[in-house]
């Protein structure tokens, strides 16, 4: 079972560079989201999608863009990387419906901006 | 906005003993879910236990149980018969809408042999 797959797992960027973190799920989940995890903090929601063609901002959206052209994929784009975006990024997905539905997390992407 | 607070940055327990991790949350919602996640050094997020707010009965999963006090907005995790493999970061999380999970800052649990 592939579940939620994130690539790349590790990335070093220079300030001002752009990149895309890829996320794919094979469970036909309607909901997908991106979180970031910083030292001493829990995961914080960046952007989320409730279905193909529908995205919205979470708690910390600045500096990131997303799109959802298919049910399976939900890429996260950094247009001009900044050192403050050094973090571990998690993609997650779940079925729609109640808030009790299990969220499935990817294994995380470690991003360092120098 | 909903907030989740874990007041214990670090906890330690002797192998085979019992430890309780604390969590409080703030919300005006009446219908929500609470979760405990385990994050080992690999950083994988592993669901430990889930509690529905409308259920008075505390959730239990093998050696893991919760003490859910809705009026006090408290949701603690008890780990019985602690094992070396329980060592990890533990995150308390709250969810009232399906697409937004709010996490506490985490508690690092050390298990001593």
Interface residues (C-beta under 8 A of the other chain):
Chain A: X31 X33 X35 X37 X40 X41 X42 X43 X44 X45 X48 X49 X50 X58 X88 X90 X92 X94 X96 X97 X98 X99 X100 X101 X102 X103 X105 X107 X108
Chain B: X4 X9 X31 X32 X33 X42 X43 X44 X45 X47 X50 X52 X91 X93 X95 X96 X97 X98 X99 X100 X101 X102 X103 X104 X105 X106
